[in-house]
Each structure stands twice: as C-alpha cells, then as structure tokens.
Amino acid sequence: MNTASSGPGASGETKPPGKGKWPLSLWLLLIGLVLAVHLVLIFAFGGRKPVTPRPVINAPALALADGSSDWLILNDPTLFALPSREGFAGPAWLEPPHVEFHRQEWTEPPRWLQLPGGELGAIFSQFMQTNPLATFQFELKPPPRFTAPLVPLEPNFAGASTLHIEGDLAWRPLLTPMPLPSWPYADVIAPSRVQVLVNGAGEVVSAVLLPSDIPGEVQDADADQRALELARAARFATGPGLTVGRLIFDWCTVAPAATNAPAGS
C-alpha cells in the first residue's frame, strides 16, 4: 500500500507568489535613511582644523668664521670685470661723493640802457629802402558817369518833328529810319515820351508811354499813339544785353487848312 508521506513538502501546499520580497517603498525608505546617516556623519566629523607647524627646536645653523667672507668673494668670476661694491673701484663707481649745492646770490645794480639818438629809426629806414612798396592810387570818388547829350535828328525850331534818345540807349545807334510826321494843330503840343527796353539783338522788348512831367502841357492822343507805334518798330545796334532808354518825340505842328466861311456871315 502506498502511504502518504508526512511533511511540509508532502502536504502539496505552495507559497503565494511574491512572498519574501521587499516592496519598492521599503527600498526607498532604506536608501533615504542611509543618505541621512551619511550626511550626519559628514557634518559631525568633516570639519578640519588648521595644521599648526611645530616650532623648530635645536636646529643646526651654519655660520662663517670671522674674516672668511672676503675669501669667498674671490670665487666670483666677474669680480674684476663688472663694477661692484666689493671690487677695487667700488667706492669710486658706486659711491659718488656727496656734493653740496651752494646757490650764488648775484645781483647787478640797475642801469639805463644806452640808446644813441642817431640810431633812432635806422632799422626802419633800412627796411624801407630794401622793401619798397608798390604805388597805387586811392579812388575816393567813383568815376564820373558820362551820359550822351541830347542829339536831335533835326535842329531846334525846324520845320519837322524831331527825335531825342536819352539814357544808356543813346550809345546804341538807331538802324531803322523813322519818319516823323507833323500834326495839324493850332497850338504847340507836348512831346511824347516813350520808355523802351531793348535786348542784345537790338529789338524793342517793351515800350511804355510816360506821362508829361511839366504841368499844363497839352498832350495829343493821336501823337502819343503814333509815338508808341514808331518806338515798337525801331531797331538798334546789337549790345551786351538789355538796355533801357527813352525816346522823346518833339512834334512839329502846322496850322490847319483854312476853310471858306459860309456866305452871309
């Protein structure tokens, strides 16, 4: 007969899975405790004290015998090549004697500078002889401005009308013939004055009739209109630029033709 073996293995019971293992939270707690213990130990025993040197007691000392230092200087190869305090010229080269400075209080009695009277102005005179100045004239007044005289085309009191040219235009010759008529009028009429502007080619650019400057003169409208027409048609010689002038027309008047009176007057 088969008999059932007794024992824990024979009972057929199995251990639950995961029994006997530490959970994760327990591991983290253990690690935190270990770190805390390390920090406590570091702060408790980590401080270092400065190391104080131990005083030297009974140390050996080296001292030279009296008078032996002069013999050691002889071992220097530059003793006689370079200046040094221990050389034969040390007192002369490196230890110059102290020289005291004594300021000299020197004064001179006041005296007048001698200036001979014959030499006064001699230097200036010599300079003027060797450096002559250029001569020039001072123009204190502007040069006079020459104006052309009134040149009538016909003599005064002639039996025909005349033309006078005034201003800068008088220097430019008149090129075109200008027939001047006589006006049938019983009295004397005032001259017609026309101001003209002439360009460089000699053409009249502008013509303006000027009013009479003499009170009481008798102006004739037909004569003034004829003067404007003649002034616009005038041509002058070429010039450097615009020229302003005045054309004065002195009209000659003739007595009007007599008419027969009506019968029985």
Summary of the structure (lengths in Angstrom):
residues: 265
radius of gyration: 69.6
end to end distance: 208.6
largest distance: 210.4
contacts: 436
relative contact order: 0.10
helix: 23%
strand: 14%
